[in-house]
């Protein structure tokens, strides 16, 4: 617990010193070069991290995404085919029923007469 307090106090002192020195006229150039150097260093870290991610992570993820995408496409195509077959079968049954009712009007069809409620 005391170490945390000491580190916090040291951090506050460092921040206050930076703020104080940044307001001085003679440290203006130093501040600009410090910010420039920090920006360049951060940019190099970001570039290294990006290169690492592109070489290590991206190939693994893209391969898996491609594989999953192909699986999904296959499933969607199978479902489309099932729906098309189902619709075709229903249309065929519909027209078969119509032709049967026209050609054989005396034969009872699958349609049952509606039940009328009995009046008592």
Secondary structure as UniProt FT lines:
FT   HELIX           2..22
FT   HELIX           25..27
FT   HELIX           28..52
FT   HELIX           53..57
FT   HELIX           58..103
FT   TURN            105..106
//
